[in-house]
Amino acid sequence: VIQKKMHKLDAMMMTNVRTAAINADCILIVIDVCKVPEKVDDVMEGGTSNVKEKPPMLLVLNKKDLIKPGEISKRIEWYEKLV
């Protein structure tokens, strides 16, 4: 999910991403591990909240080489609680 000030085109594309999540077989979420962890539903901004059966989610932690090794396990644990 694009985390920056949105222009009209950005907003439209993200609306399409969230709409597509409803019909997805699987959702791939790539997260910058250097940033403060967020709830996955907050990142998706409710893209799957109206779906009875949520599709499986694959969480990819990007830029793990930029944080301390001990922090990786903390981030994984945090996301496991919130997915």
PDB file of N, CA, C and O in Angstrom:
ATOM      1  N   VAL A   1       0.855  -1.163   0.000  1.00  0.00           N
ATOM      2  CA  VAL A   1       0.000   0.000   0.000  1.00  0.00           C
ATOM      3  C   VAL A   1       0.900   1.224   0.000  1.00  0.00           C
ATOM      4  O   VAL A   1       1.864   1.300   0.762  1.00  0.00           O
ATOM      5  N   ILE A   2       0.587   2.151  -0.835  1.00  0.00           N
ATOM      6  CA  ILE A   2       1.394   3.359  -0.969  1.00  0.00           C
ATOM      7  C   ILE A   2       1.184   4.236   0.262  1.00  0.00           C
ATOM      8  O   ILE A   2       0.061   4.653   0.547  1.00  0.00           O
ATOM      9  N   GLN A   3       2.261   4.514   0.989  1.00  0.00           N
ATOM     10  CA  GLN A   3       2.187   5.319   2.202  1.00  0.00           C
ATOM     11  C   GLN A   3       2.771   6.698   1.938  1.00  0.00           C
ATOM     12  O   GLN A   3       3.898   6.977   2.346  1.00  0.00           O
ATOM     13  N   LYS A   4       2.037   7.547   1.276  1.00  0.00           N
ATOM     14  CA  LYS A   4       2.475   8.910   1.008  1.00  0.00           C
ATOM     15  C   LYS A   4       1.239   9.745   0.728  1.00  0.00           C
ATOM     16  O   LYS A   4       0.124   9.226   0.671  1.00  0.00           O
ATOM     17  N   LYS A   5       1.443  11.026   0.556  1.00  0.00           N
ATOM     18  CA  LYS A   5       0.326  11.890   0.216  1.00  0.00           C
ATOM     19  C   LYS A   5      -0.236  11.431  -1.129  1.00  0.00           C
ATOM     20  O   LYS A   5       0.495  11.285  -2.109  1.00  0.00           O
ATOM     21  N   MET A   6      -1.531  11.210  -1.151  1.00  0.00           N
ATOM     22  CA  MET A   6      -2.148  10.656  -2.350  1.00  0.00           C
ATOM     23  C   MET A   6      -2.651  11.744  -3.287  1.00  0.00           C
ATOM     24  O   MET A   6      -3.258  12.732  -2.873  1.00  0.00           O
ATOM     25  N   HIS A   7      -2.377  11.525  -4.550  1.00  0.00           N
ATOM     26  CA  HIS A   7      -2.986  12.335  -5.592  1.00  0.00           C
ATOM     27  C   HIS A   7      -4.214  11.572  -6.073  1.00  0.00           C
ATOM     28  O   HIS A   7      -4.450  10.449  -5.628  1.00  0.00           O
ATOM     29  N   LYS A   8      -4.989  12.152  -6.962  1.00  0.00           N
ATOM     30  CA  LYS A   8      -6.216  11.494  -7.415  1.00  0.00           C
ATOM     31  C   LYS A   8      -5.939  10.136  -8.047  1.00  0.00           C
ATOM     32  O   LYS A   8      -6.670   9.177  -7.795  1.00  0.00           O
ATOM     33  N   LEU A   9      -4.893  10.041  -8.865  1.00  0.00           N
ATOM     34  CA  LEU A   9      -4.572   8.769  -9.503  1.00  0.00           C
ATOM     35  C   LEU A   9      -4.165   7.729  -8.461  1.00  0.00           C
ATOM     36  O   LEU A   9      -4.586   6.575  -8.542  1.00  0.00           O
ATOM     37  N   ASP A  10      -3.344   8.129  -7.477  1.00  0.00           N
ATOM     38  CA  ASP A  10      -2.939   7.209  -6.411  1.00  0.00           C
ATOM     39  C   ASP A  10      -4.161   6.693  -5.654  1.00  0.00           C
ATOM     40  O   ASP A  10      -4.282   5.496  -5.395  1.00  0.00           O
ATOM     41  N   ALA A  11      -5.057   7.600  -5.306  1.00  0.00           N
ATOM     42  CA  ALA A  11      -6.254   7.225  -4.556  1.00  0.00           C
ATOM     43  C   ALA A  11      -7.111   6.250  -5.359  1.00  0.00           C
ATOM     44  O   ALA A  11      -7.629   5.282  -4.801  1.00  0.00           O
ATOM     45  N   MET A  12      -7.267   6.491  -6.656  1.00  0.00           N
ATOM     46  CA  MET A  12      -8.062   5.610  -7.503  1.00  0.00           C
ATOM     47  C   MET A  12      -7.419   4.225  -7.590  1.00  0.00           C
ATOM     48  O   MET A  12      -8.111   3.211  -7.511  1.00  0.00           O
ATOM     49  N   MET A  13      -6.099   4.185  -7.752  1.00  0.00           N
ATOM     50  CA  MET A  13      -5.413   2.894  -7.843  1.00  0.00           C
ATOM     51  C   MET A  13      -5.547   2.107  -6.539  1.00  0.00           C
ATOM     52  O   MET A  13      -5.741   0.892  -6.569  1.00  0.00           O
ATOM     53  N   MET A  14      -5.447   2.783  -5.401  1.00  0.00           N
ATOM     54  CA  MET A  14      -5.570   2.094  -4.125  1.00  0.00           C
ATOM     55  C   MET A  14      -6.997   1.606  -3.896  1.00  0.00           C
ATOM     56  O   MET A  14      -7.197   0.560  -3.279  1.00  0.00           O
ATOM     57  N   THR A  15      -7.981   2.342  -4.379  1.00  0.00           N
ATOM     58  CA  THR A  15      -9.366   1.877  -4.311  1.00  0.00           C
ATOM     59  C   THR A  15      -9.506   0.586  -5.100  1.00  0.00           C
ATOM     60  O   THR A  15     -10.168  -0.350  -4.653  1.00  0.00           O
ATOM     61  N   ASN A  16      -8.881   0.532  -6.277  1.00  0.00           N
ATOM     62  CA  ASN A  16      -8.924  -0.681  -7.093  1.00  0.00           C
ATOM     63  C   ASN A  16      -8.226  -1.847  -6.399  1.00  0.00           C
ATOM     64  O   ASN A  16      -8.692  -2.984  -6.481  1.00  0.00           O
ATOM     65  N   VAL A  17      -7.125  -1.578  -5.724  1.00  0.00           N
ATOM     66  CA  VAL A  17      -6.413  -2.631  -4.989  1.00  0.00           C
ATOM     67  C   VAL A  17      -7.313  -3.204  -3.904  1.00  0.00           C
ATOM     68  O   VAL A  17      -7.414  -4.422  -3.761  1.00  0.00           O
ATOM     69  N   ARG A  18      -7.954  -2.350  -3.153  1.00  0.00           N
ATOM     70  CA  ARG A  18      -8.815  -2.809  -2.059  1.00  0.00           C
ATOM     71  C   ARG A  18     -10.035  -3.557  -2.585  1.00  0.00           C
ATOM     72  O   ARG A  18     -10.472  -4.534  -1.977  1.00  0.00           O
ATOM     73  N   THR A  19     -10.584  -3.109  -3.703  1.00  0.00           N
ATOM     74  CA  THR A  19     -11.721  -3.797  -4.312  1.00  0.00           C
ATOM     75  C   THR A  19     -11.292  -5.174  -4.808  1.00  0.00           C
ATOM     76  O   THR A  19     -12.021  -6.150  -4.632  1.00  0.00           O
ATOM     77  N   ALA A  20     -10.129  -5.259  -5.419  1.00  0.00           N
ATOM     78  CA  ALA A  20      -9.623  -6.536  -5.926  1.00  0.00           C
ATOM     79  C   ALA A  20      -9.369  -7.523  -4.789  1.00  0.00           C
ATOM     80  O   ALA A  20      -9.471  -8.733  -4.991  1.00  0.00           O
ATOM     81  N   ALA A  21      -9.044  -7.032  -3.613  1.00  0.00           N
ATOM     82  CA  ALA A  21      -8.764  -7.906  -2.472  1.00  0.00           C
ATOM     83  C   ALA A  21      -9.983  -8.742  -2.102  1.00  0.00           C
ATOM     84  O   ALA A  21      -9.842  -9.836  -1.555  1.00  0.00           O
ATOM     85  N   ILE A  22     -11.163  -8.243  -2.391  1.00  0.00           N
ATOM     86  CA  ILE A  22     -12.392  -8.969  -2.067  1.00  0.00           C
ATOM     87  C   ILE A  22     -12.470 -10.277  -2.851  1.00  0.00           C
ATOM     88  O   ILE A  22     -12.923 -11.290  -2.318  1.00  0.00           O
ATOM     89  N   ASN A  23     -12.034 -10.267  -4.104  1.00  0.00           N
ATOM     90  CA  ASN A  23     -12.118 -11.447  -4.967  1.00  0.00           C
ATOM     91  C   ASN A  23     -10.808 -12.223  -5.068  1.00  0.00           C
ATOM     92  O   ASN A  23     -10.710 -13.160  -5.861  1.00  0.00           O
ATOM     93  N   ALA A  24      -9.819 -11.856  -4.292  1.00  0.00           N
ATOM     94  CA  ALA A  24      -8.491 -12.469  -4.408  1.00  0.00           C
ATOM     95  C   ALA A  24      -8.455 -13.872  -3.805  1.00  0.00           C
ATOM     96  O   ALA A  24      -9.155 -14.166  -2.836  1.00  0.00           O
ATOM     97  N   ASP A  25      -7.632 -14.725  -4.396  1.00  0.00           N
ATOM     98  CA  ASP A  25      -7.383 -16.055  -3.838  1.00  0.00           C
ATOM     99  C   ASP A  25      -6.362 -15.976  -2.713  1.00  0.00           C
ATOM    100  O   ASP A  25      -6.376 -16.797  -1.796  1.00  0.00           O
ATOM    101  N   CYS A  26      -5.484 -14.993  -2.783  1.00  0.00           N
ATOM    102  CA  CYS A  26      -4.435 -14.789  -1.792  1.00  0.00           C
ATOM    103  C   CYS A  26      -4.011 -13.319  -1.858  1.00  0.00           C
ATOM    104  O   CYS A  26      -4.030 -12.708  -2.927  1.00  0.00           O
ATOM    105  N   ILE A  27      -3.635 -12.769  -0.729  1.00  0.00           N
ATOM    106  CA  ILE A  27      -3.176 -11.379  -0.697  1.00  0.00           C
ATOM    107  C   ILE A  27      -1.714 -11.363  -0.260  1.00  0.00           C
ATOM    108  O   ILE A  27      -1.362 -11.898   0.791  1.00  0.00           O
ATOM    109  N   LEU A  28      -0.878 -10.747  -1.077  1.00  0.00           N
ATOM    110  CA  LEU A  28       0.541 -10.590  -0.770  1.00  0.00           C
ATOM    111  C   LEU A  28       0.738  -9.181  -0.230  1.00  0.00           C
ATOM    112  O   LEU A  28       0.453  -8.199  -0.917  1.00  0.00           O
ATOM    113  N   ILE A  29       1.225  -9.085   0.997  1.00  0.00           N
ATOM    114  CA  ILE A  29       1.436  -7.787   1.623  1.00  0.00           C
ATOM    115  C   ILE A  29       2.932  -7.617   1.865  1.00  0.00           C
ATOM    116  O   ILE A  29       3.537  -8.387   2.610  1.00  0.00           O
ATOM    117  N   VAL A  30       3.524  -6.607   1.234  1.00  0.00           N
ATOM    118  CA  VAL A  30       4.944  -6.318   1.409  1.00  0.00           C
ATOM    119  C   VAL A  30       5.051  -5.110   2.334  1.00  0.00           C
ATOM    120  O   VAL A  30       4.528  -4.036   2.038  1.00  0.00           O
ATOM    121  N   ILE A  31       5.737  -5.303   3.457  1.00  0.00           N
ATOM    122  CA  ILE A  31       5.817  -4.264   4.481  1.00  0.00           C
ATOM    123  C   ILE A  31       7.275  -3.873   4.701  1.00  0.00           C
ATOM    124  O   ILE A  31       8.157  -4.728   4.774  1.00  0.00           O
ATOM    125  N   ASP A  32       7.512  -2.573   4.805  1.00  0.00           N
ATOM    126  CA  ASP A  32       8.841  -2.055   5.132  1.00  0.00           C
ATOM    127  C   ASP A  32       9.074  -2.304   6.619  1.00  0.00           C
ATOM    128  O   ASP A  32       8.456  -1.659   7.466  1.00  0.00           O
ATOM    129  N   VAL A  33       9.962  -3.234   6.929  1.00  0.00           N
ATOM    130  CA  VAL A  33      10.187  -3.644   8.306  1.00  0.00           C
ATOM    131  C   VAL A  33      10.838  -2.535   9.142  1.00  0.00           C
ATOM    132  O   VAL A  33      10.842  -2.615  10.370  1.00  0.00           O
ATOM    133  N   CYS A  34      11.380  -1.516   8.499  1.00  0.00           N
ATOM    134  CA  CYS A  34      12.007  -0.400   9.219  1.00  0.00           C
ATOM    135  C   CYS A  34      10.973   0.550   9.819  1.00  0.00           C
ATOM    136  O   CYS A  34      11.284   1.316  10.731  1.00  0.00           O
ATOM    137  N   LYS A  35       9.747   0.499   9.307  1.00  0.00           N
ATOM    138  CA  LYS A  35       8.698   1.392   9.797  1.00  0.00           C
ATOM    139  C   LYS A  35       7.970   0.759  10.972  1.00  0.00           C
ATOM    140  O   LYS A  35       8.044  -0.451  11.187  1.00  0.00           O
ATOM    141  N   VAL A  36       7.269   1.586  11.725  1.00  0.00           N
ATOM    142  CA  VAL A  36       6.500   1.121  12.872  1.00  0.00           C
ATOM    143  C   VAL A  36       5.417   0.154  12.383  1.00  0.00           C
ATOM    144  O   VAL A  36       4.697   0.468  11.435  1.00  0.00           O
ATOM    145  N   PRO A  37       5.294  -1.018  13.018  1.00  0.00           N
ATOM    146  CA  PRO A  37       4.282  -1.986  12.590  1.00  0.00           C
ATOM    147  C   PRO A  37       2.870  -1.417  12.679  1.00  0.00           C
ATOM    148  O   PRO A  37       2.547  -0.640  13.578  1.00  0.00           O
ATOM    149  N   GLU A  38       2.039  -1.826  11.722  1.00  0.00           N
ATOM    150  CA  GLU A  38       0.642  -1.401  11.686  1.00  0.00           C
ATOM    151  C   GLU A  38      -0.234  -2.634  11.605  1.00  0.00           C
ATOM    152  O   GLU A  38       0.212  -3.699  11.177  1.00  0.00           O
ATOM    153  N   LYS A  39      -1.487  -2.483  12.019  1.00  0.00           N
ATOM    154  CA  LYS A  39      -2.440  -3.566  11.816  1.00  0.00           C
ATOM    155  C   LYS A  39      -2.632  -3.748  10.322  1.00  0.00           C
ATOM    156  O   LYS A  39      -2.753  -2.771   9.584  1.00  0.00           O
ATOM    157  N   VAL A  40      -2.659  -4.987   9.877  1.00  0.00           N
ATOM    158  CA  VAL A  40      -2.802  -5.257   8.451  1.00  0.00           C
ATOM    159  C   VAL A  40      -4.125  -4.712   7.934  1.00  0.00           C
ATOM    160  O   VAL A  40      -4.173  -4.181   6.824  1.00  0.00           O
ATOM    161  N   ASP A  41      -5.206  -4.829   8.713  1.00  0.00           N
ATOM    162  CA  ASP A  41      -6.495  -4.275   8.279  1.00  0.00           C
ATOM    163  C   ASP A  41      -6.425  -2.761   8.126  1.00  0.00           C
ATOM    164  O   ASP A  41      -7.089  -2.192   7.259  1.00  0.00           O
ATOM    165  N   ASP A  42      -5.621  -2.102   8.969  1.00  0.00           N
ATOM    166  CA  ASP A  42      -5.459  -0.652   8.828  1.00  0.00           C
ATOM    167  C   ASP A  42      -4.722  -0.318   7.541  1.00  0.00           C
ATOM    168  O   ASP A  42      -5.039   0.660   6.864  1.00  0.00           O
ATOM    169  N   VAL A  43      -3.734  -1.144   7.213  1.00  0.00           N
ATOM    170  CA  VAL A  43      -2.989  -0.931   5.973  1.00  0.00           C
ATOM    171  C   VAL A  43      -3.916  -1.112   4.775  1.00  0.00           C
ATOM    172  O   VAL A  43      -3.867  -0.344   3.815  1.00  0.00           O
ATOM    173  N   MET A  44      -4.750  -2.125   4.846  1.00  0.00           N
ATOM    174  CA  MET A  44      -5.697  -2.393   3.757  1.00  0.00           C
ATOM    175  C   MET A  44      -6.887  -1.437   3.799  1.00  0.00           C
ATOM    176  O   MET A  44      -7.679  -1.385   2.859  1.00  0.00           O
ATOM    177  N   GLU A  45      -7.011  -0.684   4.889  1.00  0.00           N
ATOM    178  CA  GLU A  45      -8.112   0.258   5.096  1.00  0.00           C
ATOM    179  C   GLU A  45      -9.463  -0.393   4.831  1.00  0.00           C
ATOM    180  O   GLU A  45     -10.299   0.133   4.097  1.00  0.00           O
ATOM    181  N   GLY A  46      -9.646  -1.547   5.449  1.00  0.00           N
ATOM    182  CA  GLY A  46     -10.938  -2.206   5.352  1.00  0.00           C
ATOM    183  C   GLY A  46     -11.191  -2.921   4.048  1.00  0.00           C
ATOM    184  O   GLY A  46     -12.338  -3.271   3.767  1.00  0.00           O
ATOM    185  N   GLY A  47     -10.188  -3.153   3.248  1.00  0.00           N
ATOM    186  CA  GLY A  47     -10.383  -3.809   1.954  1.00  0.00           C
ATOM    187  C   GLY A  47     -10.965  -5.202   2.052  1.00  0.00           C
ATOM    188  O   GLY A  47     -11.644  -5.652   1.129  1.00  0.00           O
ATOM    189  N   THR A  48     -10.713  -5.895   3.154  1.00  0.00           N
ATOM    190  CA  THR A  48     -11.257  -7.235   3.325  1.00  0.00           C
ATOM    191  C   THR A  48     -12.198  -7.324   4.516  1.00  0.00           C
ATOM    192  O   THR A  48     -12.620  -8.423   4.876  1.00  0.00           O
ATOM    193  N   SER A  49     -12.534  -6.211   5.132  1.00  0.00           N
ATOM    194  CA  SER A  49     -13.355  -6.252   6.344  1.00  0.00           C
ATOM    195  C   SER A  49     -14.792  -6.689   6.081  1.00  0.00           C
ATOM    196  O   SER A  49     -15.443  -7.212   6.985  1.00  0.00           O
ATOM    197  N   ASN A  50     -15.302  -6.490   4.872  1.00  0.00           N
ATOM    198  CA  ASN A  50     -16.678  -6.866   4.558  1.00  0.00           C
ATOM    199  C   ASN A  50     -16.795  -8.283   4.018  1.00  0.00           C
ATOM    200  O   ASN A  50     -17.898  -8.730   3.702  1.00  0.00           O
ATOM    201  N   VAL A  51     -15.696  -8.988   3.907  1.00  0.00           N
ATOM    202  CA  VAL A  51     -15.687 -10.329   3.343  1.00  0.00           C
ATOM    203  C   VAL A  51     -15.883 -11.346   4.460  1.00  0.00           C
ATOM    204  O   VAL A  51     -15.219 -11.274   5.494  1.00  0.00           O
ATOM    205  N   LYS A  52     -16.806 -12.306   4.248  1.00  0.00           N
ATOM    206  CA  LYS A  52     -17.050 -13.323   5.273  1.00  0.00           C
ATOM    207  C   LYS A  52     -15.811 -14.173   5.513  1.00  0.00           C
ATOM    208  O   LYS A  52     -15.390 -14.369   6.654  1.00  0.00           O
ATOM    209  N   GLU A  53     -15.234 -14.674   4.434  1.00  0.00           N
ATOM    210  CA  GLU A  53     -14.055 -15.527   4.543  1.00  0.00           C
ATOM    211  C   GLU A  53     -12.873 -14.812   3.904  1.00  0.00           C
ATOM    212  O   GLU A  53     -12.793 -14.698   2.681  1.00  0.00           O
ATOM    213  N   LYS A  54     -11.968 -14.337   4.728  1.00  0.00           N
ATOM    214  CA  LYS A  54     -10.814 -13.596   4.207  1.00  0.00           C
ATOM    215  C   LYS A  54      -9.866 -14.541   3.485  1.00  0.00           C
ATOM    216  O   LYS A  54      -9.644 -15.667   3.931  1.00  0.00           O
ATOM    217  N   PRO A  55      -9.308 -14.084   2.370  1.00  0.00           N
ATOM    218  CA  PRO A  55      -8.332 -14.929   1.669  1.00  0.00           C
ATOM    219  C   PRO A  55      -7.049 -15.040   2.491  1.00  0.00           C
ATOM    220  O   PRO A  55      -6.770 -14.180   3.327  1.00  0.00           O
ATOM    221  N   PRO A  56      -6.268 -16.097   2.257  1.00  0.00           N
ATOM    222  CA  PRO A  56      -4.989 -16.210   2.963  1.00  0.00           C
ATOM    223  C   PRO A  56      -4.097 -15.009   2.650  1.00  0.00           C
ATOM    224  O   PRO A  56      -4.114 -14.481   1.538  1.00  0.00           O
ATOM    225  N   MET A  57      -3.328 -14.593   3.637  1.00  0.00           N
ATOM    226  CA  MET A  57      -2.421 -13.462   3.444  1.00  0.00           C
ATOM    227  C   MET A  57      -0.983 -13.931   3.621  1.00  0.00           C
ATOM    228  O   MET A  57      -0.659 -14.659   4.559  1.00  0.00           O
ATOM    229  N   LEU A  58      -0.138 -13.503   2.709  1.00  0.00           N
ATOM    230  CA  LEU A  58       1.290 -13.788   2.792  1.00  0.00           C
ATOM    231  C   LEU A  58       1.984 -12.470   3.097  1.00  0.00           C
ATOM    232  O   LEU A  58       1.946 -11.536   2.296  1.00  0.00           O
ATOM    233  N   LEU A  59       2.609 -12.404   4.246  1.00  0.00           N
ATOM    234  CA  LEU A  59       3.260 -11.181   4.689  1.00  0.00           C
ATOM    235  C   LEU A  59       4.750 -11.257   4.382  1.00  0.00           C
ATOM    236  O   LEU A  59       5.427 -12.195   4.803  1.00  0.00           O
ATOM    237  N   VAL A  60       5.258 -10.274   3.653  1.00  0.00           N
ATOM    238  CA  VAL A  60       6.673 -10.208   3.294  1.00  0.00           C
ATOM    239  C   VAL A  60       7.280  -9.003   3.998  1.00  0.00           C
ATOM    240  O   VAL A  60       6.837  -7.871   3.804  1.00  0.00           O
ATOM    241  N   LEU A  61       8.293  -9.254   4.813  1.00  0.00           N
ATOM    242  CA  LEU A  61       8.978  -8.167   5.508  1.00  0.00           C
ATOM    243  C   LEU A  61      10.171  -7.745   4.664  1.00  0.00           C
ATOM    244  O   LEU A  61      11.144  -8.487   4.533  1.00  0.00           O
ATOM    245  N   ASN A  62      10.090  -6.568   4.102  1.00  0.00           N
ATOM    246  CA  ASN A  62      11.120  -6.034   3.215  1.00  0.00           C
ATOM    247  C   ASN A  62      12.133  -5.213   4.024  1.00  0.00           C
ATOM    248  O   ASN A  62      11.786  -4.635   5.055  1.00  0.00           O
ATOM    249  N   LYS A  63      13.362  -5.166   3.562  1.00  0.00           N
ATOM    250  CA  LYS A  63      14.457  -4.378   4.148  1.00  0.00           C
ATOM    251  C   LYS A  63      14.895  -4.908   5.516  1.00  0.00           C
ATOM    252  O   LYS A  63      15.337  -4.135   6.366  1.00  0.00           O
ATOM    253  N   LYS A  64      14.773  -6.219   5.730  1.00  0.00           N
ATOM    254  CA  LYS A  64      15.146  -6.778   7.031  1.00  0.00           C
ATOM    255  C   LYS A  64      16.630  -6.628   7.331  1.00  0.00           C
ATOM    256  O   LYS A  64      17.043  -6.724   8.486  1.00  0.00           O
ATOM    257  N   ASP A  65      17.434  -6.392   6.297  1.00  0.00           N
ATOM    258  CA  ASP A  65      18.870  -6.207   6.507  1.00  0.00           C
ATOM    259  C   ASP A  65      19.187  -4.871   7.172  1.00  0.00           C
ATOM    260  O   ASP A  65      20.322  -4.645   7.591  1.00  0.00           O
ATOM    261  N   LEU A  66      18.208  -3.991   7.273  1.00  0.00           N
ATOM    262  CA  LEU A  66      18.439  -2.664   7.843  1.00  0.00           C
ATOM    263  C   LEU A  66      18.098  -2.567   9.329  1.00  0.00           C
ATOM    264  O   LEU A  66      18.277  -1.508   9.930  1.00  0.00           O
ATOM    265  N   ILE A  67      17.610  -3.656   9.932  1.00  0.00           N
ATOM    266  CA  ILE A  67      17.312  -3.621  11.367  1.00  0.00           C
ATOM    267  C   ILE A  67      18.138  -4.686  12.085  1.00  0.00           C
ATOM    268  O   ILE A  67      18.705  -5.580  11.457  1.00  0.00           O
ATOM    269  N   LYS A  68      18.194  -4.574  13.395  1.00  0.00           N
ATOM    270  CA  LYS A  68      18.961  -5.517  14.209  1.00  0.00           C
ATOM    271  C   LYS A  68      18.305  -6.900  14.148  1.00  0.00           C
ATOM    272  O   LYS A  68      17.080  -7.004  14.084  1.00  0.00           O
ATOM    273  N   PRO A  69      19.119  -7.958  14.165  1.00  0.00           N
ATOM    274  CA  PRO A  69      18.566  -9.318  14.075  1.00  0.00           C
ATOM    275  C   PRO A  69      17.490  -9.621  15.124  1.00  0.00           C
ATOM    276  O   PRO A  69      16.505 -10.288  14.806  1.00  0.00           O
ATOM    277  N   GLY A  70      17.650  -9.160  16.333  1.00  0.00           N
ATOM    278  CA  GLY A  70      16.656  -9.403  17.377  1.00  0.00           C
ATOM    279  C   GLY A  70      15.321  -8.735  17.113  1.00  0.00           C
ATOM    280  O   GLY A  70      14.286  -9.198  17.592  1.00  0.00           O
ATOM    281  N   GLU A  71      15.336  -7.661  16.362  1.00  0.00           N
ATOM    282  CA  GLU A  71      14.108  -6.931  16.051  1.00  0.00           C
ATOM    283  C   GLU A  71      13.210  -7.694  15.079  1.00  0.00           C
ATOM    284  O   GLU A  71      11.989  -7.542  15.111  1.00  0.00           O
ATOM    285  N   ILE A  72      13.809  -8.509  14.217  1.00  0.00           N
ATOM    286  CA  ILE A  72      13.028  -9.237  13.217  1.00  0.00           C
ATOM    287  C   ILE A  72      12.013 -10.149  13.898  1.00  0.00           C
ATOM    288  O   ILE A  72      10.840 -10.166  13.524  1.00  0.00           O
ATOM    289  N   SER A  73      12.462 -10.905  14.898  1.00  0.00           N
ATOM    290  CA  SER A  73      11.547 -11.825  15.576  1.00  0.00           C
ATOM    291  C   SER A  73      10.436 -11.070  16.299  1.00  0.00           C
ATOM    292  O   SER A  73       9.304 -11.550  16.362  1.00  0.00           O
ATOM    293  N   LYS A  74      10.744  -9.900  16.843  1.00  0.00           N
ATOM    294  CA  LYS A  74       9.717  -9.082  17.496  1.00  0.00           C
ATOM    295  C   LYS A  74       8.670  -8.620  16.489  1.00  0.00           C
ATOM    296  O   LYS A  74       7.473  -8.653  16.773  1.00  0.00           O
ATOM    297  N   ARG A  75       9.123  -8.190  15.313  1.00  0.00           N
ATOM    298  CA  ARG A  75       8.190  -7.731  14.280  1.00  0.00           C
ATOM    299  C   ARG A  75       7.311  -8.878  13.789  1.00  0.00           C
ATOM    300  O   ARG A  75       6.106  -8.712  13.605  1.00  0.00           O
ATOM    301  N   ILE A  76       7.920 -10.038  13.579  1.00  0.00           N
ATOM    302  CA  ILE A  76       7.146 -11.194  13.118  1.00  0.00           C
ATOM    303  C   ILE A  76       6.087 -11.554  14.153  1.00  0.00           C
ATOM    304  O   ILE A  76       4.932 -11.794  13.804  1.00  0.00           O
ATOM    305  N   GLU A  77       6.473 -11.591  15.415  1.00  0.00           N
ATOM    306  CA  GLU A  77       5.534 -11.899  16.495  1.00  0.00           C
ATOM    307  C   GLU A  77       4.397 -10.877  16.528  1.00  0.00           C
ATOM    308  O   GLU A  77       3.235 -11.244  16.699  1.00  0.00           O
ATOM    309  N   TRP A  78       4.727  -9.612  16.368  1.00  0.00           N
ATOM    310  CA  TRP A  78       3.727  -8.547  16.399  1.00  0.00           C
ATOM    311  C   TRP A  78       2.721  -8.735  15.268  1.00  0.00           C
ATOM    312  O   TRP A  78       1.512  -8.645  15.484  1.00  0.00           O
ATOM    313  N   TYR A  79       3.227  -8.997  14.053  1.00  0.00           N
ATOM    314  CA  TYR A  79       2.332  -9.161  12.910  1.00  0.00           C
ATOM    315  C   TYR A  79       1.497 -10.431  13.015  1.00  0.00           C
ATOM    316  O   TYR A  79       0.353 -10.444  12.561  1.00  0.00           O
ATOM    317  N   GLU A  80       2.036 -11.500  13.602  1.00  0.00           N
ATOM    318  CA  GLU A  80       1.261 -12.734  13.768  1.00  0.00           C
ATOM    319  C   GLU A  80       0.025 -12.489  14.623  1.00  0.00           C
ATOM    320  O   GLU A  80      -1.015 -13.110  14.406  1.00  0.00           O
ATOM    321  N   LYS A  81       0.134 -11.598  15.583  1.00  0.00           N
ATOM    322  CA  LYS A  81      -1.007 -11.276  16.448  1.00  0.00           C
ATOM    323  C   LYS A  81      -2.061 -10.452  15.720  1.00  0.00           C
ATOM    324  O   LYS A  81      -3.238 -10.496  16.078  1.00  0.00           O
ATOM    325  N   LEU A  82      -1.652  -9.709  14.712  1.00  0.00           N
ATOM    326  CA  LEU A  82      -2.568  -8.757  14.084  1.00  0.00           C
ATOM    327  C   LEU A  82      -3.068  -9.154  12.707  1.00  0.00           C
ATOM    328  O   LEU A  82      -3.842  -8.415  12.099  1.00  0.00           O
ATOM    329  N   VAL A  83      -2.646 -10.291  12.207  1.00  0.00           N
ATOM    330  CA  VAL A  83      -3.117 -10.696  10.874  1.00  0.00           C
ATOM    331  C   VAL A  83      -4.373 -11.515  11.026  1.00  0.00           C
ATOM    332  O   VAL A  83      -4.942 -11.962  10.030  1.00  0.00           O
TER     333      VAL A  83
END
